[in-house]
Amino acid sequence: MNPLRSLLDRLLRGVISVLLAGMVINVVWQVFTRFVLKSPSSFTEELARYSMIWLGLLGAAYCSGRKSHLALDLLTTNLKGNSKRLSDVFIQCCLILFALAVMVGGGGRLVLISLELGQTSAALQVKLGYIYLAVPISGALIAVYAFMDLATAFRGQTVEAHAKGDLT
């Protein structure tokens, strides 16, 4: 398996696991303060919301890299040989274009505008640009995975098998 892919997979799994564990602790604290202490914590709902944004976007990048995301493969399932390789190249090029243009480009603009305007969250007083940073980071990760899959397709290997570690 590609060492960069393996490193990214391990890193993302770790970050996603920490985010999920933090969300569980946060929500348990929220329920405890609301129903047991009868004095709801003021920051937990906002923290859960922002953690979910990061978790969802980083999870999408991880799933994209592992080829375990939702996909419509009705047309590509029965392709073999050169037509399968061309299909993989086309799909990865479209994915790179989307990730870089929309997520990195558009998400980056959103981050910059939010930081310039000085928008902060109500309860946590965190700059919203830092929350929105999940979009360009996830887009960059998706693009990196797609570039690796594009290289795999050019070598004539199956992108799905390589992403899941079935090939060396």
LODOKE-746278 format. One record per residue: x, y, z of N, C-alpha, C in turn. Coordinates in steps of 0.05 Angstrom, whole numbers, plus 32768, in hexadecimal, padded with zeros to 4 digits. Layout:
! LODOKE-746278
[pt [X; Y; Z]; [X; Y; Z]; [X; Y; Z]]
...
This chain:
! LODOKE-746278
[pt [8011; 7FE8; 8000]; [8000; 8000; 8000]; [8012; 8019; 8000]]
[pt [8008; 802E; 7FF4]; [8016; 8047; 7FF3]; [801B; 8052; 800F]]
[pt [8034; 8059; 8016]; [8039; 8062; 8031]; [802B; 807C; 8038]]
[pt [8027; 808E; 8024]; [8019; 80A7; 8029]; [7FFB; 80A1; 802F]]
[pt [7FEF; 808E; 8020]; [7FD3; 8087; 8025]; [7FD1; 807A; 8041]]
[pt [7FE3; 8069; 8048]; [7FE3; 805C; 8062]; [7FE5; 8071; 8079]]
[pt [7FF7; 8084; 8075]; [7FFB; 809A; 8089]; [7FE1; 80AB; 808B]]
[pt [7FD6; 80B3; 8075]; [7FBD; 80C3; 8075]; [7FA6; 80B3; 8082]]
[pt [7FA4; 809A; 807B]; [7F8F; 8089; 8087]; [7F92; 8088; 80A6]]
[pt [7FAA; 8082; 80AF]; [7FAE; 8081; 80CC]; [7FA9; 809C; 80DA]]
[pt [7FB2; 80B1; 80CE]; [7FAE; 80CC; 80D9]; [7F91; 80D3; 80DA]]
[pt [7F82; 80CE; 80C4]; [7F66; 80D5; 80C4]; [7F56; 80C3; 80D7]]
[pt [7F5D; 80A9; 80D8]; [7F4F; 8098; 80EB]; [7F53; 80A2; 8108]]
[pt [7F6B; 80AA; 810E]; [7F71; 80B4; 8129]; [7F61; 80CE; 812F]]
[pt [7F62; 80E1; 811D]; [7F54; 80FA; 8121]; [7F36; 80F6; 8123]]
[pt [7F2B; 80E5; 8111]; [7F0E; 80DF; 8112]; [7F06; 80D1; 812B]]
[pt [7F17; 80BF; 8135]; [7F11; 80B1; 814E]; [7F11; 80C4; 8166]]
[pt [7F24; 80D6; 8166]; [7F26; 80EA; 817C]; [7F0D; 80FC; 817B]]
[pt [7F06; 8105; 8163]; [7EEE; 8116; 8160]; [7ED5; 8108; 8169]]
[pt [7ED2; 80EF; 8161]; [7EBA; 80E0; 8169]; [7EBA; 80DB; 8188]]
[pt [7ED0; 80D4; 8193]; [7ED1; 80D1; 81B0]; [7ECB; 80EB; 81BF]]
[pt [7ED6; 8101; 81B5]; [7ED0; 811B; 81C0]; [7EB3; 8122; 81BE]]
[pt [7EA7; 811C; 81A7]; [7E8A; 8121; 81A4]; [7E7A; 8111; 81B8]]
[pt [7E81; 80F8; 81BC]; [7E72; 80E8; 81CF]; [7E74; 80F3; 81EB]]
[pt [7E8C; 80FA; 81F3]; [7E8F; 8106; 820E]; [7E80; 8120; 8210]]
[pt [7E82; 8130; 81FB]; [7E74; 814A; 81FB]; [7E56; 8147; 81FE]]
[pt [7E4A; 8135; 81EF]; [7E2D; 8131; 81EF]; [7E24; 8124; 820A]]
[pt [7E34; 8112; 8214]; [7E2E; 8107; 822F]; [7E2E; 811D; 8244]]
[pt [7E42; 812E; 8242]; [7E43; 8145; 8255]; [7E2A; 8157; 8252]]
[pt [7E23; 815C; 8239]; [7E0B; 816C; 8234]; [7DF2; 8160; 8240]]
[pt [7DEE; 8146; 823C]; [7DD7; 8139; 8248]; [7DD8; 8139; 8266]]
[pt [7DEF; 8134; 8271]; [7DF3; 8134; 828E]; [7DEC; 814F; 829A]]
[pt [7DF7; 8164; 828E]; [7DF2; 817F; 8299]; [7DD5; 8187; 8296]]
[pt [7DC8; 817F; 8280]; [7DAD; 8187; 827C]; [7D99; 8178; 828E]]
[pt [7D9C; 815D; 8290]; [7D88; 814E; 829E]; [7D8F; 8147; 82BB]]
[pt [7DA8; 8146; 82C2]; [7DB0; 8140; 82DD]; [7DB5; 8159; 82ED]]
[pt [7DC5; 816B; 82E2]; [7DCC; 8184; 82F1]; [7DB6; 819A; 82ED]]
[pt [7DA5; 8196; 82D9]; [7D8F; 81A9; 82D3]; [7D9A; 81C5; 82CC]]
[pt [7DB3; 81C5; 82C2]; [7DBF; 81DE; 82B9]; [7DD0; 81D7; 82A0]]
[pt [7DC4; 81D9; 8288]; [7DD1; 81D0; 8270]; [7DEB; 81E0; 826B]]
[pt [7DFF; 81D2; 8262]; [7E18; 81DE; 825B]; [7E14; 81F0; 8242]]
[pt [7E21; 8207; 8242]; [7E1C; 821B; 822C]; [7E2B; 8215; 8213]]
[pt [7E40; 8206; 8213]; [7E51; 8202; 81FC]; [7E4E; 81E7; 81EE]]
[pt [7E42; 81D4; 81FB]; [7E43; 81B9; 81F0]; [7E34; 81B5; 81D6]]
[pt [7E1E; 81C2; 81D2]; [7E0F; 81BF; 81B9]; [7E20; 81CA; 81A1]]
[pt [7E2C; 81E1; 81A5]; [7E3C; 81ED; 8190]; [7E55; 81DC; 818B]]
[pt [7E61; 81D2; 819F]; [7E79; 81C1; 819C]; [7E72; 81A7; 818D]]
[pt [7E5B; 819B; 8194]; [7E52; 8183; 8186]; [7E4D; 8189; 8168]]
[pt [7E41; 819F; 8162]; [7E3B; 81A7; 8147]; [7E55; 81AA; 8137]]
[pt [7E69; 81B9; 8142]; [7E82; 81BE; 8133]; [7E93; 81A4; 8132]]
[pt [7E92; 8194; 8146]; [7EA0; 817A; 8145]; [7E94; 8168; 812F]]
[pt [7E7A; 8169; 812C]; [7E6C; 8159; 8118]; [7E74; 8163; 80FC]]
[pt [7E77; 817C; 80F8]; [7E80; 8187; 80DE]; [7E9B; 817B; 80D7]]
[pt [7EAE; 817E; 80EA]; [7EC9; 8173; 80E5]; [7EC8; 8155; 80E1]]
[pt [7EB9; 8147; 80F1]; [7EB8; 812A; 80EF]; [7EAC; 8122; 80D4]]
[pt [7E97; 812E; 80CC]; [7E8B; 8128; 80B2]; [7E9D; 812D; 809A]]
[pt [7EAA; 8143; 809A]; [7EBB; 814A; 8083]; [7ED5; 8139; 8083]]
[pt [7EE1; 8136; 809A]; [7EF9; 8125; 809A]; [7EF2; 8108; 8095]]
[pt [7EDA; 80FF; 809E]; [7ED0; 80E4; 8098]; [7ECB; 80E1; 807B]]
[pt [7EC1; 80F5; 806E]; [7EBD; 80F4; 8051]; [7ED7; 80F1; 8042]]
[pt [7EEC; 80FF; 804B]; [7F06; 80FD; 803E]; [7F11; 80E1; 8042]]
[pt [7F0E; 80D6; 805B]; [7F18; 80BB; 8060]; [7F09; 80A6; 804F]]
[pt [7EEF; 80A8; 804E]; [7EDF; 8096; 803E]; [7EE6; 8098; 8020]]
[pt [7EEB; 80B0; 8017]; [7EF3; 80B4; 7FFC]; [7F0D; 80A6; 7FF6]]
[pt [7F20; 80A8; 8008]; [7F39; 809B; 8004]; [7F38; 807C; 8006]]
[pt [7F25; 8072; 8015]; [7F22; 8055; 8018]; [7F0E; 804A; 8004]]
[pt [7F02; 805A; 7FF4]; [7EEE; 8052; 7FE0]; [7ED6; 8044; 7FEE]]
[pt [7ECF; 804F; 8005]; [7EB8; 8043; 8014]; [7EA1; 8058; 8016]]
[pt [7EA3; 806C; 8005]; [7E8E; 8080; 8005]; [7E77; 8077; 7FF3]]
[pt [7E61; 8085; 7FF4]; [7E4A; 8080; 7FE3]; [7E51; 8086; 7FC6]]
[pt [7E4D; 8073; 7FB5]; [7E54; 8076; 7F99]; [7E3E; 8069; 7F87]]
[pt [7E3A; 8076; 7F71]; [7E28; 806A; 7F5D]; [7E3A; 805C; 7F48]]
[pt [7E3C; 8042; 7F4B]; [7E4E; 8033; 7F39]; [7E3F; 8022; 7F25]]
[pt [7E27; 802A; 7F1F]; [7E17; 801A; 7F0C]; [7E25; 8017; 7EF1]]
[pt [7E31; 802C; 7EE7]; [7E3E; 802B; 7ECD]; [7E5A; 801F; 7ECE]]
[pt [7E68; 8023; 7EE4]; [7E84; 801A; 7EE5]; [7E89; 7FFE; 7EF0]]
[pt [7E75; 7FF2; 7EFB]; [7E78; 7FD7; 7F07]; [7E80; 7FC2; 7EF3]]
[pt [7E75; 7FC3; 7EDC]; [7E7A; 7FAE; 7EC8]; [7E91; 7FB5; 7EB5]]
[pt [7E9E; 7FCB; 7EB9]; [7EB4; 7FD2; 7EA7]; [7ECD; 7FC2; 7EAE]]
[pt [7EDC; 7FBB; 7E9A]; [7EF5; 7FAC; 7E9D]; [7F0B; 7FB9; 7E8D]]
[pt [7F24; 7FB3; 7E95]; [7F3B; 7FBA; 7E85]; [7F3E; 7FD8; 7E81]]
[pt [7F44; 7FE0; 7E68]; [7F4A; 7FFB; 7E62]; [7F32; 800E; 7E67]]
[pt [7F1A; 8005; 7E62]; [7F02; 8016; 7E67]; [7EFF; 801B; 7E84]]
[pt [7F05; 8008; 7E95]; [7F04; 800C; 7EB2]; [7F19; 8020; 7EBB]]
[pt [7F31; 801E; 7EAF]; [7F47; 8030; 7EB6]; [7F40; 804D; 7EAD]]
[pt [7F35; 8050; 7E96]; [7F2D; 806A; 7E8C]; [7F17; 8076; 7E9D]]
[pt [7F04; 8065; 7EA6]; [7EEF; 806E; 7EB8]; [7EFB; 8077; 7ED2]]
[pt [7F0E; 8068; 7EDD]; [7F1B; 8070; 7EF6]; [7F29; 808B; 7EF3]]
[pt [7F37; 808E; 7EDD]; [7F45; 80A8; 7ED8]; [7F32; 80BF; 7ED7]]
[pt [7F1C; 80BB; 7EC8]; [7F08; 80D0; 7EC6]; [7EFB; 80D7; 7EE1]]
[pt [7EF4; 80C3; 7EF0]; [7EE8; 80C8; 7F0A]; [7EFB; 80D6; 7F1D]]
[pt [7F14; 80CD; 7F1E]; [7F28; 80DA; 7F2F]; [7F2D; 80F7; 7F27]]
[pt [7F2E; 80FC; 7F0D]; [7F31; 8118; 7F03]; [7F1A; 812A; 7F0B]]
[pt [7F02; 8120; 7F09]; [7EEA; 812F; 7F12]; [7EEB; 8134; 7F30]]
[pt [7EF3; 8120; 7F3F]; [7EF5; 8122; 7F5C]; [7F0A; 8137; 7F64]]
[pt [7F21; 8136; 7F57]; [7F36; 814A; 7F5C]; [7F2C; 8166; 7F56]]
[pt [7F1F; 8169; 7F3F]; [7F14; 8183; 7F37]; [7F00; 818E; 7F4C]]
[pt [7EEE; 817D; 7F54]; [7EDA; 8185; 7F68]; [7EE7; 818C; 7F83]]
[pt [7EF9; 817A; 7F8C]; [7F05; 817E; 7FA6]; [7F16; 8198; 7FA7]]
[pt [7F25; 819D; 7F92]; [7F36; 81B5; 7F91]; [7F26; 81CE; 7F8C]]
[pt [7F14; 81CD; 7F79]; [7F05; 81E6; 7F73]; [7EF0; 81ED; 7F88]]
[pt [7EE0; 81DA; 7F8F]; [7EC9; 81E0; 7FA1]; [7ED2; 81E0; 7FBF]]
[pt [7EDF; 81CA; 7FC7]; [7EE5; 81C7; 7FE3]; [7EFD; 81D8; 7FEB]]
[pt [7F13; 81D6; 7FDD]; [7F2B; 81E5; 7FE4]; [7F28; 8202; 7FDD]]
[pt [7F20; 8207; 7FC3]; [7F1D; 8223; 7FBA]; [7F06; 8231; 7FC8]]
[pt [7EEE; 8226; 7FC6]; [7ED7; 8233; 7FD2]; [7ED8; 8233; 7FF1]]
[pt [7EE0; 821C; 7FFC]; [7EE3; 821A; 8019]; [7EF8; 822C; 8024]]
[pt [7F0E; 822F; 8015]; [7F23; 8241; 801D]; [7F1A; 825E; 801D]]
[pt [7F0A; 8266; 8009]; [7EFF; 8281; 8008]; [7EEC; 8285; 8020]]
[pt [7EDC; 8271; 8026]; [7ECA; 8273; 803D]; [7EDA; 8277; 8057]]
[pt [7EEF; 8269; 805A]; [7F00; 826B; 8072]; [7F0C; 8288; 8074]]
[pt [7F17; 8291; 805D]; [7F23; 82AC; 805D]; [7F0F; 82C2; 8063]]
[pt [7EF8; 82C0; 8056]; [7EE3; 82D4; 805B]; [7EDA; 82D4; 8078]]
[pt [7ED6; 82BC; 8083]; [7ECD; 82BA; 809F]; [7EE2; 82C6; 80B2]]
[pt [7EFB; 82C0; 80AC]; [7F10; 82CA; 80BD]; [7F13; 82E9; 80BB]]
[pt [7F10; 82F3; 80A2]; [7F12; 8310; 809E]; [7EFB; 831F; 80AC]]
[pt [7EE4; 8313; 80AB]; [7ECD; 831F; 80B8]; [7ECD; 831C; 80D6]]
[pt [7EDE; 830A; 80E0]; [7EE0; 8306; 80FD]; [7EC8; 82F8; 810A]]
[pt [7EBA; 82E8; 80FA]; [7EA3; 82DA; 8105]; [7EAB; 82C6; 811A]]
[pt [7E9D; 82C6; 8131]; [7EA3; 82B3; 8146]; [7E89; 82A5; 814D]]
[pt [7E8D; 828D; 8159]; [7E75; 827E; 8162]; [7E6A; 828A; 817B]]
[pt [7E51; 8285; 8180]; [7E44; 8292; 8197]; [7E4E; 8288; 81B2]]
[pt [7E4E; 826E; 81B6]; [7E55; 8263; 81D0]; [7E73; 825F; 81D4]]
[pt [7E80; 8254; 81C0]; [7E9D; 824D; 81C3]; [7EAF; 8265; 81BD]]
[pt [7EA6; 8279; 81B0]; [7EB6; 8290; 81A7]; [7ECE; 8288; 8197]]
[pt [7ECA; 8274; 8185]; [7EDE; 826B; 8173]; [7ED8; 8278; 8158]]
[pt [7EEE; 8280; 814A]; [7EEA; 828C; 812F]; [7EDE; 8277; 811D]]
[pt [7EC9; 827E; 810F]; [7EBB; 826B; 80FE]; [7ECD; 8262; 80E6]]
[pt [7EE0; 8272; 80DF]; [7EF3; 8269; 80CA]; [7F01; 8250; 80D1]]
[pt [7F07; 824C; 80EB]; [7F14; 8233; 80F4]; [7F01; 821B; 80F1]]
[pt [7EE7; 8220; 80F5]; [7ED4; 820A; 80F2]; [7ED1; 8203; 80D4]]
[pt [7ED0; 8218; 80C3]; [7ECD; 8214; 80A6]; [7EE7; 8209; 809A]]
[pt [7EFD; 8209; 80A8]; [7F16; 81FF; 809E]; [7F14; 81E1; 8097]]
[pt [7F00; 81D4; 80A2]; [7EFC; 81B7; 809D]; [7EF7; 81B2; 807F]]
[pt [7EEA; 81C5; 8071]; [7EE3; 81C2; 8055]; [7EFC; 81C1; 8043]]
[pt [7F0D; 81D5; 8044]; [7F25; 81D3; 8033]; [7F39; 81BD; 803B]]
[pt [7F3A; 81B7; 8055]; [7F4C; 81A1; 805D]; [7F42; 8186; 8052]]
[pt [7F28; 8182; 8054]; [7F1C; 8169; 804A]; [7F1F; 8168; 802B]]
[pt [7F1B; 817F; 801E]; [7F1E; 8180; 8001]; [7F3A; 8179; 7FF9]]
[pt [7F4E; 8183; 8007]; [7F6A; 817D; 8001]; [7F70; 8160; 8005]]
[pt [7F65; 8154; 801B]; [7F69; 8138; 8020]; [7F5C; 8127; 800A]]
[pt [7F44; 812E; 8002]; [7F36; 811F; 7FED]; [7F46; 8121; 7FD3]]
[pt [7F51; 8139; 7FCD]; [7F62; 813C; 7FB5]; [7F7B; 812C; 7FB6]]
[pt [7F88; 812A; 7FCD]; [7FA0; 811A; 7FD0]; [7F99; 80FD; 7FCB]]
[pt [7F84; 80F3; 7FD7]; [7F7C; 80D7; 7FD2]; [7F75; 80D3; 7FB4]]
[pt [7F68; 80E6; 7FA8]; [7F61; 80E3; 7F8C]; [7F79; 80E3; 7F7A]]
[pt [7F8D; 80F4; 7F81]; [7FA6; 80F3; 7F71]; [7FB4; 80D8; 7F74]]
[pt [7FB4; 80CC; 7F8C]; [7FC0; 80B2; 7F90]; [7FB0; 809D; 7F7F]]
[pt [7F96; 809F; 7F7F]; [7F85; 808D; 7F70]; [7F89; 8091; 7F52]]
[pt [7F8E; 80A9; 7F49]; [7F93; 80AF; 7F2D]; [7FAE; 80A2; 7F25]]
[pt [7FC2; 80A4; 7F36]; [7FDB; 8097; 7F30]; [7FD8; 8078; 7F2F]]
[pt [7FC7; 806E; 7F40]; [7FC1; 8051; 7F40]; [7FB4; 8049; 7F26]]
[pt [7FA1; 8059; 7F1D]; [7F93; 8053; 7F04]; [7FA6; 8055; 7EEC]]
[pt [7FB9; 8067; 7EEC]; [7FCC; 8069; 7ED6]; [7FDF; 8051; 7ED6]]
[pt [7FE4; 8045; 7EEE]; [7FF4; 802D; 7EEF]; [7FE5; 8014; 7EE6]]
[pt [7FCB; 8017; 7EE1]; [7FBB; 8001; 7ED8]; [7FAF; 7FF0; 7EEE]]
[pt [7FB1; 7FF9; 7F07]; [7FA6; 7FEA; 7F1D]; [7F89; 7FF3; 7F22]]
[pt [7F7A; 7FE3; 7F30]; [7F5F; 7FEA; 7F38]; [7F60; 7FFE; 7F4F]]
[pt [7F53; 8014; 7F4C]; [7F53; 8029; 7F61]; [7F47; 801F; 7F7B]]
[pt [7F30; 8011; 7F79]; [7F22; 8008; 7F91]; [7F33; 7FF5; 7FA1]]
[pt [7F3F; 7FE2; 7F94]; [7F4F; 7FCE; 7FA2]; [7F68; 7FDA; 7FAE]]
[pt [7F74; 7FED; 7FA0]; [7F8C; 7FFA; 7FAB]; [7F85; 800B; 7FC3]]
[pt [7F6F; 8019; 7FC2]; [7F67; 802B; 7FD8]; [7F61; 801B; 7FF1]]
[pt [7F57; 8003; 7FEF]; [7F50; 7FF3; 8006]; [7F67; 7FE1; 800F]]
[pt [7F7E; 7FE3; 8001]; [7F95; 7FD4; 8009]; [7F96; 7FB8; 7FFF]]
[pt [7F86; 7FB1; 7FEB]; [7F86; 7F96; 7FE0]; [7F9E; 7F90; 7FCE]]
[pt [7FAA; 7FA6; 7FC4]; [7FC2; 7FA3; 7FB3]; [7FD9; 7FB0; 7FC1]]
[pt [7FF1; 7FA8; 7FBA]; [8009; 7FB4; 7FC5]; [8016; 7FC7; 7FB2]]
